[in-house]
Amino acid sequence: MARQDRDYRGGGRRGGGGRGGRRKKVCRFCAAPRENIIDYKNVPLLKRYLDDEWQIRKARQTGTCRKHQAQLASAIKRAREIALLPFVPE
């Protein structure tokens, strides 16, 4: 079978065609600083950064920068202290 006959995408094990592999995740707090304010009272926003075991997701998974990941962690811890978020799953 010739190379033109088969479906050749390239990319190898990185997935996707083209060079470079995956696109880097962008911190949503840096992208829109006015819309996304990290606050311990904003429970729906904080729940997005917790996994099914109620642990804080890593910055690698969410794409947040180091500065905003630290702010998120302290806001989640503060919300847990005043019982807006649980410490453990039910």
PDB file of N, CA, C and O in Angstrom:
ATOM      1  N   MET A   1       0.847  -1.176   0.000  1.00  0.00           N
ATOM      2  CA  MET A   1       0.000   0.000   0.000  1.00  0.00           C
ATOM      3  C   MET A   1       0.894   1.241   0.000  1.00  0.00           C
ATOM      4  O   MET A   1       1.814   1.352   0.811  1.00  0.00           O
ATOM      5  N   ALA A   2       0.627   2.138  -0.882  1.00  0.00           N
ATOM      6  CA  ALA A   2       1.435   3.342  -0.997  1.00  0.00           C
ATOM      7  C   ALA A   2       1.044   4.343   0.086  1.00  0.00           C
ATOM      8  O   ALA A   2      -0.042   4.268   0.661  1.00  0.00           O
ATOM      9  N   ARG A   3       1.936   5.262   0.347  1.00  0.00           N
ATOM     10  CA  ARG A   3       1.704   6.255   1.390  1.00  0.00           C
ATOM     11  C   ARG A   3       0.493   7.139   1.083  1.00  0.00           C
ATOM     12  O   ARG A   3      -0.191   7.572   2.011  1.00  0.00           O
ATOM     13  N   GLN A   4       0.214   7.414  -0.176  1.00  0.00           N
ATOM     14  CA  GLN A   4      -0.908   8.268  -0.532  1.00  0.00           C
ATOM     15  C   GLN A   4      -2.241   7.565  -0.319  1.00  0.00           C
ATOM     16  O   GLN A   4      -3.262   8.228  -0.131  1.00  0.00           O
ATOM     17  N   ASP A   5      -2.252   6.242  -0.344  1.00  0.00           N
ATOM     18  CA  ASP A   5      -3.499   5.497  -0.254  1.00  0.00           C
ATOM     19  C   ASP A   5      -4.049   5.409   1.168  1.00  0.00           C
ATOM     20  O   ASP A   5      -5.265   5.366   1.352  1.00  0.00           O
ATOM     21  N   ARG A   6      -3.192   5.381   2.157  1.00  0.00           N
ATOM     22  CA  ARG A   6      -3.694   5.233   3.513  1.00  0.00           C
ATOM     23  C   ARG A   6      -3.851   6.589   4.205  1.00  0.00           C
ATOM     24  O   ARG A   6      -3.267   7.594   3.799  1.00  0.00           O
ATOM     25  N   ASP A   7      -4.633   6.576   5.228  1.00  0.00           N
ATOM     26  CA  ASP A   7      -4.903   7.799   5.992  1.00  0.00           C
ATOM     27  C   ASP A   7      -3.716   8.058   6.917  1.00  0.00           C
ATOM     28  O   ASP A   7      -3.548   7.358   7.916  1.00  0.00           O
ATOM     29  N   TYR A   8      -2.912   9.033   6.601  1.00  0.00           N
ATOM     30  CA  TYR A   8      -1.724   9.326   7.380  1.00  0.00           C
ATOM     31  C   TYR A   8      -1.888  10.686   8.040  1.00  0.00           C
ATOM     32  O   TYR A   8      -1.981  11.709   7.362  1.00  0.00           O
ATOM     33  N   ARG A   9      -1.924  10.689   9.355  1.00  0.00           N
ATOM     34  CA  ARG A   9      -2.114  11.946  10.081  1.00  0.00           C
ATOM     35  C   ARG A   9      -0.825  12.502  10.638  1.00  0.00           C
ATOM     36  O   ARG A   9      -0.681  13.717  10.767  1.00  0.00           O
ATOM     37  N   GLY A  10       0.097  11.654  10.963  1.00  0.00           N
ATOM     38  CA  GLY A  10       1.334  12.133  11.569  1.00  0.00           C
ATOM     39  C   GLY A  10       1.144  12.441  13.037  1.00  0.00           C
ATOM     40  O   GLY A  10       0.103  12.132  13.616  1.00  0.00           O
ATOM     41  N   GLY A  11       2.132  13.041  13.627  1.00  0.00           N
ATOM     42  CA  GLY A  11       2.012  13.432  15.019  1.00  0.00           C
ATOM     43  C   GLY A  11       2.543  12.405  15.990  1.00  0.00           C
ATOM     44  O   GLY A  11       2.927  12.757  17.106  1.00  0.00           O
ATOM     45  N   GLY A  12       2.576  11.137  15.596  1.00  0.00           N
ATOM     46  CA  GLY A  12       3.119  10.110  16.469  1.00  0.00           C
ATOM     47  C   GLY A  12       2.283   9.886  17.706  1.00  0.00           C
ATOM     48  O   GLY A  12       1.054   9.929  17.647  1.00  0.00           O
ATOM     49  N   ARG A  13       2.941   9.647  18.831  1.00  0.00           N
ATOM     50  CA  ARG A  13       2.191   9.324  20.042  1.00  0.00           C
ATOM     51  C   ARG A  13       1.681  10.541  20.777  1.00  0.00           C
ATOM     52  O   ARG A  13       0.941  10.392  21.750  1.00  0.00           O
ATOM     53  N   ARG A  14       2.037  11.720  20.363  1.00  0.00           N
ATOM     54  CA  ARG A  14       1.525  12.919  21.028  1.00  0.00           C
ATOM     55  C   ARG A  14       0.055  13.157  20.705  1.00  0.00           C
ATOM     56  O   ARG A  14      -0.650  13.820  21.466  1.00  0.00           O
ATOM     57  N   GLY A  15      -0.395  12.635  19.613  1.00  0.00           N
ATOM     58  CA  GLY A  15      -1.796  12.783  19.254  1.00  0.00           C
ATOM     59  C   GLY A  15      -2.026  14.059  18.471  1.00  0.00           C
ATOM     60  O   GLY A  15      -1.396  15.084  18.729  1.00  0.00           O
ATOM     61  N   GLY A  16      -2.907  13.989  17.542  1.00  0.00           N
ATOM     62  CA  GLY A  16      -3.220  15.152  16.734  1.00  0.00           C
ATOM     63  C   GLY A  16      -2.213  15.343  15.624  1.00  0.00           C
ATOM     64  O   GLY A  16      -1.071  14.893  15.724  1.00  0.00           O
ATOM     65  N   GLY A  17      -2.627  15.995  14.592  1.00  0.00           N
ATOM     66  CA  GLY A  17      -1.729  16.232  13.477  1.00  0.00           C
ATOM     67  C   GLY A  17      -0.909  17.481  13.689  1.00  0.00           C
ATOM     68  O   GLY A  17      -1.281  18.350  14.478  1.00  0.00           O
ATOM     69  N   GLY A  18       0.172  17.572  13.012  1.00  0.00           N
ATOM     70  CA  GLY A  18       0.991  18.772  13.101  1.00  0.00           C
ATOM     71  C   GLY A  18       2.096  18.644  14.117  1.00  0.00           C
ATOM     72  O   GLY A  18       2.347  17.573  14.668  1.00  0.00           O
ATOM     73  N   ARG A  19       2.740  19.741  14.346  1.00  0.00           N
ATOM     74  CA  ARG A  19       3.892  19.745  15.246  1.00  0.00           C
ATOM     75  C   ARG A  19       3.537  20.332  16.600  1.00  0.00           C
ATOM     76  O   ARG A  19       2.588  21.105  16.730  1.00  0.00           O
ATOM     77  N   GLY A  20       4.307  19.957  17.598  1.00  0.00           N
ATOM     78  CA  GLY A  20       4.194  20.590  18.902  1.00  0.00           C
ATOM     79  C   GLY A  20       3.308  19.880  19.897  1.00  0.00           C
ATOM     80  O   GLY A  20       3.448  20.124  21.095  1.00  0.00           O
ATOM     81  N   GLY A  21       2.412  19.024  19.477  1.00  0.00           N
ATOM     82  CA  GLY A  21       1.574  18.315  20.427  1.00  0.00           C
ATOM     83  C   GLY A  21       0.448  19.170  20.951  1.00  0.00           C
ATOM     84  O   GLY A  21      -0.212  19.873  20.184  1.00  0.00           O
ATOM     85  N   ARG A  22       0.219  19.118  22.255  1.00  0.00           N
ATOM     86  CA  ARG A  22      -0.920  19.799  22.855  1.00  0.00           C
ATOM     87  C   ARG A  22      -0.673  21.291  23.024  1.00  0.00           C
ATOM     88  O   ARG A  22       0.464  21.754  23.110  1.00  0.00           O
ATOM     89  N   ARG A  23      -1.765  22.015  23.068  1.00  0.00           N
ATOM     90  CA  ARG A  23      -1.687  23.444  23.309  1.00  0.00           C
ATOM     91  C   ARG A  23      -1.661  23.680  24.809  1.00  0.00           C
ATOM     92  O   ARG A  23      -2.342  22.979  25.558  1.00  0.00           O
ATOM     93  N   LYS A  24      -0.895  24.645  25.252  1.00  0.00           N
ATOM     94  CA  LYS A  24      -0.775  24.925  26.678  1.00  0.00           C
ATOM     95  C   LYS A  24      -2.078  25.507  27.208  1.00  0.00           C
ATOM     96  O   LYS A  24      -2.708  26.336  26.552  1.00  0.00           O
ATOM     97  N   LYS A  25      -2.478  25.070  28.397  1.00  0.00           N
ATOM     98  CA  LYS A  25      -3.696  25.582  29.008  1.00  0.00           C
ATOM     99  C   LYS A  25      -3.457  27.006  29.496  1.00  0.00           C
ATOM    100  O   LYS A  25      -2.360  27.348  29.937  1.00  0.00           O
ATOM    101  N   VAL A  26      -4.476  27.812  29.412  1.00  0.00           N
ATOM    102  CA  VAL A  26      -4.384  29.212  29.813  1.00  0.00           C
ATOM    103  C   VAL A  26      -5.135  29.391  31.122  1.00  0.00           C
ATOM    104  O   VAL A  26      -6.234  28.865  31.293  1.00  0.00           O
ATOM    105  N   CYS A  27      -4.542  30.129  32.037  1.00  0.00           N
ATOM    106  CA  CYS A  27      -5.196  30.415  33.317  1.00  0.00           C
ATOM    107  C   CYS A  27      -6.412  31.298  33.062  1.00  0.00           C
ATOM    108  O   CYS A  27      -6.283  32.383  32.495  1.00  0.00           O
ATOM    109  N   ARG A  28      -7.591  30.841  33.477  1.00  0.00           N
ATOM    110  CA  ARG A  28      -8.800  31.612  33.201  1.00  0.00           C
ATOM    111  C   ARG A  28      -8.882  32.871  34.063  1.00  0.00           C
ATOM    112  O   ARG A  28      -9.601  33.808  33.718  1.00  0.00           O
ATOM    113  N   PHE A  29      -8.165  32.902  35.160  1.00  0.00           N
ATOM    114  CA  PHE A  29      -8.167  34.085  36.012  1.00  0.00           C
ATOM    115  C   PHE A  29      -7.280  35.180  35.429  1.00  0.00           C
ATOM    116  O   PHE A  29      -7.563  36.367  35.592  1.00  0.00           O
ATOM    117  N   CYS A  30      -6.205  34.780  34.749  1.00  0.00           N
ATOM    118  CA  CYS A  30      -5.349  35.761  34.077  1.00  0.00           C
ATOM    119  C   CYS A  30      -6.005  36.266  32.799  1.00  0.00           C
ATOM    120  O   CYS A  30      -5.821  37.423  32.422  1.00  0.00           O
ATOM    121  N   ALA A  31      -6.773  35.399  32.125  1.00  0.00           N
ATOM    122  CA  ALA A  31      -7.399  35.768  30.857  1.00  0.00           C
ATOM    123  C   ALA A  31      -8.515  36.793  31.059  1.00  0.00           C
ATOM    124  O   ALA A  31      -8.638  37.727  30.267  1.00  0.00           O
ATOM    125  N   ALA A  32      -9.320  36.636  32.094  1.00  0.00           N
ATOM    126  CA  ALA A  32     -10.422  37.562  32.368  1.00  0.00           C
ATOM    127  C   ALA A  32     -10.399  37.927  33.847  1.00  0.00           C
ATOM    128  O   ALA A  32     -11.164  37.364  34.631  1.00  0.00           O
ATOM    129  N   PRO A  33      -9.533  38.864  34.244  1.00  0.00           N
ATOM    130  CA  PRO A  33      -9.371  39.144  35.678  1.00  0.00           C
ATOM    131  C   PRO A  33     -10.597  39.782  36.341  1.00  0.00           C
ATOM    132  O   PRO A  33     -10.808  39.590  37.539  1.00  0.00           O
ATOM    133  N   ARG A  34     -11.393  40.521  35.603  1.00  0.00           N
ATOM    134  CA  ARG A  34     -12.562  41.182  36.208  1.00  0.00           C
ATOM    135  C   ARG A  34     -13.718  40.217  36.449  1.00  0.00           C
ATOM    136  O   ARG A  34     -14.456  40.360  37.424  1.00  0.00           O
ATOM    137  N   GLU A  35     -13.876  39.235  35.564  1.00  0.00           N
ATOM    138  CA  GLU A  35     -15.019  38.329  35.653  1.00  0.00           C
ATOM    139  C   GLU A  35     -14.835  37.255  36.716  1.00  0.00           C
ATOM    140  O   GLU A  35     -15.784  36.896  37.413  1.00  0.00           O
ATOM    141  N   ASN A  36     -13.628  36.750  36.839  1.00  0.00           N
ATOM    142  CA  ASN A  36     -13.370  35.626  37.736  1.00  0.00           C
ATOM    143  C   ASN A  36     -12.583  36.101  38.949  1.00  0.00           C
ATOM    144  O   ASN A  36     -11.353  36.147  38.927  1.00  0.00           O
ATOM    145  N   ILE A  37     -13.292  36.448  39.987  1.00  0.00           N
ATOM    146  CA  ILE A  37     -12.636  36.885  41.218  1.00  0.00           C
ATOM    147  C   ILE A  37     -12.681  35.728  42.205  1.00  0.00           C
ATOM    148  O   ILE A  37     -13.744  35.174  42.484  1.00  0.00           O
ATOM    149  N   ILE A  38     -11.527  35.375  42.723  1.00  0.00           N
ATOM    150  CA  ILE A  38     -11.442  34.254  43.666  1.00  0.00           C
ATOM    151  C   ILE A  38     -11.861  34.753  45.037  1.00  0.00           C
ATOM    152  O   ILE A  38     -11.234  35.643  45.611  1.00  0.00           O
ATOM    153  N   ASP A  39     -12.940  34.161  45.554  1.00  0.00           N
ATOM    154  CA  ASP A  39     -13.467  34.548  46.853  1.00  0.00           C
ATOM    155  C   ASP A  39     -13.982  33.299  47.553  1.00  0.00           C
ATOM    156  O   ASP A  39     -14.544  32.420  46.899  1.00  0.00           O
ATOM    157  N   TYR A  40     -13.807  33.202  48.843  1.00  0.00           N
ATOM    158  CA  TYR A  40     -14.226  32.015  49.568  1.00  0.00           C
ATOM    159  C   TYR A  40     -15.738  31.869  49.599  1.00  0.00           C
ATOM    160  O   TYR A  40     -16.240  30.777  49.866  1.00  0.00           O
ATOM    161  N   LYS A  41     -16.488  32.954  49.330  1.00  0.00           N
ATOM    162  CA  LYS A  41     -17.949  32.900  49.327  1.00  0.00           C
ATOM    163  C   LYS A  41     -18.522  32.417  47.998  1.00  0.00           C
ATOM    164  O   LYS A  41     -19.705  32.089  47.914  1.00  0.00           O
ATOM    165  N   ASN A  42     -17.691  32.371  46.966  1.00  0.00           N
ATOM    166  CA  ASN A  42     -18.132  31.934  45.646  1.00  0.00           C
ATOM    167  C   ASN A  42     -17.995  30.409  45.547  1.00  0.00           C
ATOM    168  O   ASN A  42     -17.052  29.901  44.941  1.00  0.00           O
ATOM    169  N   VAL A  43     -18.943  29.693  46.147  1.00  0.00           N
ATOM    170  CA  VAL A  43     -18.868  28.240  46.264  1.00  0.00           C
ATOM    171  C   VAL A  43     -18.945  27.532  44.908  1.00  0.00           C
ATOM    172  O   VAL A  43     -18.191  26.580  44.704  1.00  0.00           O
ATOM    173  N   PRO A  44     -19.810  27.937  43.966  1.00  0.00           N
ATOM    174  CA  PRO A  44     -19.832  27.234  42.675  1.00  0.00           C
ATOM    175  C   PRO A  44     -18.496  27.301  41.928  1.00  0.00           C
ATOM    176  O   PRO A  44     -18.113  26.339  41.263  1.00  0.00           O
ATOM    177  N   LEU A  45     -17.800  28.408  42.030  1.00  0.00           N
ATOM    178  CA  LEU A  45     -16.492  28.527  41.390  1.00  0.00           C
ATOM    179  C   LEU A  45     -15.481  27.609  42.069  1.00  0.00           C
ATOM    180  O   LEU A  45     -14.681  26.959  41.395  1.00  0.00           O
ATOM    181  N   LEU A  46     -15.513  27.553  43.379  1.00  0.00           N
ATOM    182  CA  LEU A  46     -14.557  26.727  44.111  1.00  0.00           C
ATOM    183  C   LEU A  46     -14.806  25.237  43.892  1.00  0.00           C
ATOM    184  O   LEU A  46     -13.863  24.447  43.892  1.00  0.00           O
ATOM    185  N   LYS A  47     -16.072  24.845  43.704  1.00  0.00           N
ATOM    186  CA  LYS A  47     -16.393  23.434  43.486  1.00  0.00           C
ATOM    187  C   LYS A  47     -15.811  22.916  42.181  1.00  0.00           C
ATOM    188  O   LYS A  47     -15.535  21.723  42.060  1.00  0.00           O
ATOM    189  N   ARG A  48     -15.620  23.797  41.198  1.00  0.00           N
ATOM    190  CA  ARG A  48     -15.034  23.387  39.926  1.00  0.00           C
ATOM    191  C   ARG A  48     -13.592  22.930  40.080  1.00  0.00           C
ATOM    192  O   ARG A  48     -13.085  22.177  39.249  1.00  0.00           O
ATOM    193  N   TYR A  49     -12.939  23.376  41.125  1.00  0.00           N
ATOM    194  CA  TYR A  49     -11.533  23.050  41.339  1.00  0.00           C
ATOM    195  C   TYR A  49     -11.343  21.959  42.382  1.00  0.00           C
ATOM    196  O   TYR A  49     -10.244  21.785  42.907  1.00  0.00           O
ATOM    197  N   LEU A  50     -12.409  21.224  42.684  1.00  0.00           N
ATOM    198  CA  LEU A  50     -12.348  20.075  43.577  1.00  0.00           C
ATOM    199  C   LEU A  50     -12.718  18.830  42.786  1.00  0.00           C
ATOM    200  O   LEU A  50     -13.600  18.882  41.929  1.00  0.00           O
ATOM    201  N   ASP A  51     -12.056  17.710  43.062  1.00  0.00           N
ATOM    202  CA  ASP A  51     -12.394  16.480  42.359  1.00  0.00           C
ATOM    203  C   ASP A  51     -13.495  15.733  43.104  1.00  0.00           C
ATOM    204  O   ASP A  51     -14.063  16.260  44.060  1.00  0.00           O
ATOM    205  N   ASP A  52     -13.797  14.517  42.678  1.00  0.00           N
ATOM    206  CA  ASP A  52     -14.888  13.762  43.286  1.00  0.00           C
ATOM    207  C   ASP A  52     -14.591  13.313  44.713  1.00  0.00           C
ATOM    208  O   ASP A  52     -15.507  12.943  45.447  1.00  0.00           O
ATOM    209  N   GLU A  53     -13.328  13.341  45.112  1.00  0.00           N
ATOM    210  CA  GLU A  53     -12.949  13.037  46.490  1.00  0.00           C
ATOM    211  C   GLU A  53     -12.861  14.303  47.337  1.00  0.00           C
ATOM    212  O   GLU A  53     -12.420  14.243  48.485  1.00  0.00           O
ATOM    213  N   TRP A  54     -13.267  15.431  46.801  1.00  0.00           N
ATOM    214  CA  TRP A  54     -13.236  16.751  47.432  1.00  0.00           C
ATOM    215  C   TRP A  54     -11.816  17.224  47.728  1.00  0.00           C
ATOM    216  O   TRP A  54     -11.601  18.001  48.659  1.00  0.00           O
ATOM    217  N   GLN A  55     -10.851  16.761  46.943  1.00  0.00           N
ATOM    218  CA  GLN A  55      -9.484  17.242  47.069  1.00  0.00           C
ATOM    219  C   GLN A  55      -9.255  18.344  46.039  1.00  0.00           C
ATOM    220  O   GLN A  55      -9.895  18.358  44.987  1.00  0.00           O
ATOM    221  N   ILE A  56      -8.359  19.251  46.337  1.00  0.00           N
ATOM    222  CA  ILE A  56      -8.052  20.349  45.427  1.00  0.00           C
ATOM    223  C   ILE A  56      -7.309  19.789  44.222  1.00  0.00           C
ATOM    224  O   ILE A  56      -6.318  19.074  44.365  1.00  0.00           O
ATOM    225  N   ARG A  57      -7.801  20.123  43.032  1.00  0.00           N
ATOM    226  CA  ARG A  57      -7.138  19.647  41.812  1.00  0.00           C
ATOM    227  C   ARG A  57      -5.810  20.346  41.620  1.00  0.00           C
ATOM    228  O   ARG A  57      -5.621  21.482  42.055  1.00  0.00           O
ATOM    229  N   LYS A  58      -4.897  19.658  40.967  1.00  0.00           N
ATOM    230  CA  LYS A  58      -3.573  20.212  40.710  1.00  0.00           C
ATOM    231  C   LYS A  58      -3.642  21.271  39.625  1.00  0.00           C
ATOM    232  O   LYS A  58      -4.545  21.254  38.788  1.00  0.00           O
ATOM    233  N   ALA A  59      -2.696  22.183  39.640  1.00  0.00           N
ATOM    234  CA  ALA A  59      -2.642  23.236  38.625  1.00  0.00           C
ATOM    235  C   ALA A  59      -2.409  22.645  37.244  1.00  0.00           C
ATOM    236  O   ALA A  59      -2.851  23.208  36.242  1.00  0.00           O
ATOM    237  N   ARG A  60      -1.725  21.524  37.185  1.00  0.00           N
ATOM    238  CA  ARG A  60      -1.503  20.832  35.922  1.00  0.00           C
ATOM    239  C   ARG A  60      -2.817  20.414  35.277  1.00  0.00           C
ATOM    240  O   ARG A  60      -2.954  20.465  34.054  1.00  0.00           O
ATOM    241  N   GLN A  61      -3.783  20.000  36.091  1.00  0.00           N
ATOM    242  CA  GLN A  61      -5.073  19.543  35.582  1.00  0.00           C
ATOM    243  C   GLN A  61      -5.972  20.700  35.186  1.00  0.00           C
ATOM    244  O   GLN A  61      -6.674  20.626  34.177  1.00  0.00           O
ATOM    245  N   THR A  62      -5.957  21.769  35.972  1.00  0.00           N
ATOM    246  CA  THR A  62      -6.882  22.874  35.731  1.00  0.00           C
ATOM    247  C   THR A  62      -6.317  23.943  34.816  1.00  0.00           C
ATOM    248  O   THR A  62      -7.075  24.667  34.169  1.00  0.00           O
ATOM    249  N   GLY A  63      -5.003  24.053  34.752  1.00  0.00           N
ATOM    250  CA  GLY A  63      -4.390  25.056  33.891  1.00  0.00           C
ATOM    251  C   GLY A  63      -4.223  26.416  34.549  1.00  0.00           C
ATOM    252  O   GLY A  63      -3.926  27.393  33.861  1.00  0.00           O
ATOM    253  N   THR A  64      -4.405  26.506  35.851  1.00  0.00           N
ATOM    254  CA  THR A  64      -4.232  27.786  36.529  1.00  0.00           C
ATOM    255  C   THR A  64      -2.755  28.060  36.770  1.00  0.00           C
ATOM    256  O   THR A  64      -1.950  27.137  36.889  1.00  0.00           O
ATOM    257  N   CYS A  65      -2.412  29.335  36.840  1.00  0.00           N
ATOM    258  CA  CYS A  65      -1.021  29.705  37.097  1.00  0.00           C
ATOM    259  C   CYS A  65      -0.724  29.539  38.594  1.00  0.00           C
ATOM    260  O   CYS A  65      -1.625  29.289  39.394  1.00  0.00           O
ATOM    261  N   ARG A  66       0.532  29.681  38.946  1.00  0.00           N
ATOM    262  CA  ARG A  66       0.962  29.438  40.327  1.00  0.00           C
ATOM    263  C   ARG A  66       0.327  30.424  41.301  1.00  0.00           C
ATOM    264  O   ARG A  66      -0.078  30.052  42.402  1.00  0.00           O
ATOM    265  N   LYS A  67       0.246  31.672  40.886  1.00  0.00           N
ATOM    266  CA  LYS A  67      -0.320  32.713  41.756  1.00  0.00           C
ATOM    267  C   LYS A  67      -1.792  32.439  42.065  1.00  0.00           C
ATOM    268  O   LYS A  67      -2.210  32.496  43.221  1.00  0.00           O
ATOM    269  N   HIS A  68      -2.569  32.143  41.029  1.00  0.00           N
ATOM    270  CA  HIS A  68      -3.999  31.919  41.226  1.00  0.00           C
ATOM    271  C   HIS A  68      -4.285  30.558  41.849  1.00  0.00           C
ATOM    272  O   HIS A  68      -5.302  30.396  42.523  1.00  0.00           O
ATOM    273  N   GLN A  69      -3.412  29.576  41.637  1.00  0.00           N
ATOM    274  CA  GLN A  69      -3.589  28.283  42.301  1.00  0.00           C
ATOM    275  C   GLN A  69      -3.444  28.444  43.809  1.00  0.00           C
ATOM    276  O   GLN A  69      -4.183  27.817  44.568  1.00  0.00           O
ATOM    277  N   ALA A  70      -2.508  29.270  44.252  1.00  0.00           N
ATOM    278  CA  ALA A  70      -2.336  29.523  45.685  1.00  0.00           C
ATOM    279  C   ALA A  70      -3.546  30.263  46.255  1.00  0.00           C
ATOM    280  O   ALA A  70      -3.982  29.969  47.368  1.00  0.00           O
ATOM    281  N   GLN A  71      -4.086  31.213  45.505  1.00  0.00           N
ATOM    282  CA  GLN A  71      -5.281  31.936  45.958  1.00  0.00           C
ATOM    283  C   GLN A  71      -6.490  31.005  46.038  1.00  0.00           C
ATOM    284  O   GLN A  71      -7.294  31.094  46.966  1.00  0.00           O
ATOM    285  N   LEU A  72      -6.608  30.104  45.047  1.00  0.00           N
ATOM    286  CA  LEU A  72      -7.702  29.133  45.064  1.00  0.00           C
ATOM    287  C   LEU A  72      -7.596  28.209  46.272  1.00  0.00           C
ATOM    288  O   LEU A  72      -8.592  27.941  46.944  1.00  0.00           O
ATOM    289  N   ALA A  73      -6.400  27.727  46.543  1.00  0.00           N
ATOM    290  CA  ALA A  73      -6.209  26.810  47.663  1.00  0.00           C
ATOM    291  C   ALA A  73      -6.565  27.470  48.989  1.00  0.00           C
ATOM    292  O   ALA A  73      -7.215  26.854  49.834  1.00  0.00           O
ATOM    293  N   SER A  74      -6.149  28.709  49.174  1.00  0.00           N
ATOM    294  CA  SER A  74      -6.469  29.384  50.441  1.00  0.00           C
ATOM    295  C   SER A  74      -7.959  29.703  50.537  1.00  0.00           C
ATOM    296  O   SER A  74      -8.521  29.666  51.632  1.00  0.00           O
ATOM    297  N   ALA A  75      -8.614  30.018  49.409  1.00  0.00           N
ATOM    298  CA  ALA A  75     -10.054  30.282  49.431  1.00  0.00           C
ATOM    299  C   ALA A  75     -10.835  29.007  49.739  1.00  0.00           C
ATOM    300  O   ALA A  75     -11.827  29.048  50.466  1.00  0.00           O
ATOM    301  N   ILE A  76     -10.393  27.878  49.190  1.00  0.00           N
ATOM    302  CA  ILE A  76     -11.064  26.597  49.465  1.00  0.00           C
ATOM    303  C   ILE A  76     -10.882  26.216  50.924  1.00  0.00           C
ATOM    304  O   ILE A  76     -11.823  25.746  51.564  1.00  0.00           O
ATOM    305  N   LYS A  77      -9.688  26.412  51.455  1.00  0.00           N
ATOM    306  CA  LYS A  77      -9.440  26.100  52.863  1.00  0.00           C
ATOM    307  C   LYS A  77     -10.252  26.988  53.788  1.00  0.00           C
ATOM    308  O   LYS A  77     -10.758  26.526  54.811  1.00  0.00           O
ATOM    309  N   ARG A  78     -10.378  28.246  53.438  1.00  0.00           N
ATOM    310  CA  ARG A  78     -11.179  29.169  54.239  1.00  0.00           C
ATOM    311  C   ARG A  78     -12.655  28.798  54.185  1.00  0.00           C
ATOM    312  O   ARG A  78     -13.346  28.857  55.202  1.00  0.00           O
ATOM    313  N   ALA A  79     -13.148  28.412  52.996  1.00  0.00           N
ATOM    314  CA  ALA A  79     -14.554  28.010  52.860  1.00  0.00           C
ATOM    315  C   ALA A  79     -14.832  26.733  53.635  1.00  0.00           C
ATOM    316  O   ALA A  79     -15.940  26.548  54.139  1.00  0.00           O
ATOM    317  N   ARG A  80     -13.848  25.849  53.739  1.00  0.00           N
ATOM    318  CA  ARG A  80     -14.020  24.635  54.526  1.00  0.00           C
ATOM    319  C   ARG A  80     -14.091  24.954  56.014  1.00  0.00           C
ATOM    320  O   ARG A  80     -14.852  24.325  56.749  1.00  0.00           O
ATOM    321  N   GLU A  81     -13.312  25.914  56.453  1.00  0.00           N
ATOM    322  CA  GLU A  81     -13.295  26.267  57.878  1.00  0.00           C
ATOM    323  C   GLU A  81     -14.638  26.821  58.350  1.00  0.00           C
ATOM    324  O   GLU A  81     -15.053  26.564  59.480  1.00  0.00           O
ATOM    325  N   ILE A  82     -15.317  27.578  57.490  1.00  0.00           N
ATOM    326  CA  ILE A  82     -16.605  28.139  57.912  1.00  0.00           C
ATOM    327  C   ILE A  82     -17.784  27.326  57.381  1.00  0.00           C
ATOM    328  O   ILE A  82     -18.917  27.806  57.348  1.00  0.00           O
ATOM    329  N   ALA A  83     -17.502  26.085  56.963  1.00  0.00           N
ATOM    330  CA  ALA A  83     -18.506  25.079  56.590  1.00  0.00           C
ATOM    331  C   ALA A  83     -19.299  25.429  55.342  1.00  0.00           C
ATOM    332  O   ALA A  83     -20.467  25.055  55.239  1.00  0.00           O
ATOM    333  N   LEU A  84     -18.707  26.127  54.404  1.00  0.00           N
ATOM    334  CA  LEU A  84     -19.358  26.312  53.104  1.00  0.00           C
ATOM    335  C   LEU A  84     -19.060  25.134  52.184  1.00  0.00           C
ATOM    336  O   LEU A  84     -19.858  24.816  51.303  1.00  0.00           O
ATOM    337  N   LEU A  85     -17.912  24.486  52.386  1.00  0.00           N
ATOM    338  CA  LEU A  85     -17.517  23.295  51.638  1.00  0.00           C
ATOM    339  C   LEU A  85     -17.167  22.199  52.631  1.00  0.00           C
ATOM    340  O   LEU A  85     -16.636  22.483  53.705  1.00  0.00           O
ATOM    341  N   PRO A  86     -17.462  20.940  52.281  1.00  0.00           N
ATOM    342  CA  PRO A  86     -17.105  19.841  53.194  1.00  0.00           C
ATOM    343  C   PRO A  86     -15.628  19.483  53.085  1.00  0.00           C
ATOM    344  O   PRO A  86     -14.983  19.748  52.072  1.00  0.00           O
ATOM    345  N   PHE A  87     -15.115  18.885  54.129  1.00  0.00           N
ATOM    346  CA  PHE A  87     -13.738  18.400  54.118  1.00  0.00           C
ATOM    347  C   PHE A  87     -13.640  17.059  53.395  1.00  0.00           C
ATOM    348  O   PHE A  87     -12.675  16.806  52.674  1.00  0.00           O
ATOM    349  N   VAL A  88     -14.647  16.197  53.592  1.00  0.00           N
ATOM    350  CA  VAL A  88     -14.640  14.853  53.025  1.00  0.00           C
ATOM    351  C   VAL A  88     -15.945  14.599  52.296  1.00  0.00           C
ATOM    352  O   VAL A  88     -16.945  15.256  52.586  1.00  0.00           O
ATOM    353  N   PRO A  89     -15.961  13.638  51.332  1.00  0.00           N
ATOM    354  CA  PRO A  89     -17.216  13.303  50.654  1.00  0.00           C
ATOM    355  C   PRO A  89     -18.175  12.596  51.599  1.00  0.00           C
ATOM    356  O   PRO A  89     -17.753  11.978  52.576  1.00  0.00           O
ATOM    357  N   GLU A  90     -19.440  12.687  51.310  1.00  0.00           N
ATOM    358  CA  GLU A  90     -20.451  12.064  52.167  1.00  0.00           C
ATOM    359  C   GLU A  90     -20.601  10.590  51.884  1.00  0.00           C
ATOM    360  O   GLU A  90     -21.413   9.918  52.520  1.00  0.00           O
TER     361      GLU A  90
END
